[in-house]
Amino acid sequence: MKIETKSDGEITIVWVIGRIRSEDLEELQRQIKNNSERVILDLGEVTVVDAEVVRFLSASEQVGITLAHCPAYVGEWILRERAEG
């Protein structure tokens, strides 16, 4: 996984590239928390995620983080996780 960020002080865009595994979540959380009040996670170049990552992305979205360019299979997986409870 590779992470790149850009911030103007109000909005931070966090680009995530490659495979996101559960062991990468600590770094991803750090990048999100150290930035602006509005955060956009750009997932356009994400190739593979695992179940724990899907739960993290779902929870992030529910607290106001925008998931941009989310791969279709990840979006569908998030919806299934929410439906299952």
N, C-alpha and C positions, 0 to 999 in steps of 0.2 A: 504494500500500500504506500502511496505517496500522497502527501497533503500539501497544498499550496493555499495561502490566504491573501486576501486583499481587503483593506479596511479604509474607510474614510472617516472613522470615528463614530458614525451613526449606524452604518450597515457594514457587516463583515460577510464576505463571501468566502466559503471554505470549499475548495475543489478537492474532491477525493478521487484518486486515480488508481485503478487496479482492483485487486482482491481485498475485501475487508473481512478480517477474521475477528473472532471475539477477543483475541489478545491485542488487537489494535484499538479497541474501544477506549482504553485509558488515554491514549494519545489524542484520539479524536475528541473526547470530552474536554481535555485540556485546551485544545485549539478553540473549541466553542466557548468555554467559560472565560478565557482570557481576552475576549473581544467585546464588541459593541452590544448594544441592547437588542438590535435586530440582526439575526444570523440567517444566512442562506447556505444550505448544504447543496452544492452542485454535484450531483451523482452521475452526470452524463458519461463519465469515463470509467464507471465502476463495472467490473466484469463479473465478480462472484461475491456473494455474501453468505453468511451462515445464519442459523435461526436466532442466535443471541443478538446479532447485528440488526436483524429485522425488528426484533422487539425494541432495541435501542432507537432505531429510526422512527418507529411508531410512537414511542414515548416522547421523542424529541419534537415530532410534529404536533403532538397534543399540547406541548408547552409553548408553542408559537414559533418554532424553528421551521423555516420553509424548506421543503425538499424540492429542488429544481432538477429538471432533466432526469427524473427518477426512471430507471429502466422498468419497462412494463411488468416484468416478472416480479420485481421487488415490490412495486405498488400493489400488485395482486396479492402477494404474500402478506403484506401489511394488512390489507383488508381482511384476508382469511384469519389472521391472528386476532384481529379485533373482534371479528364475528364469533370466534371460538371462546373469547372471553378473557 
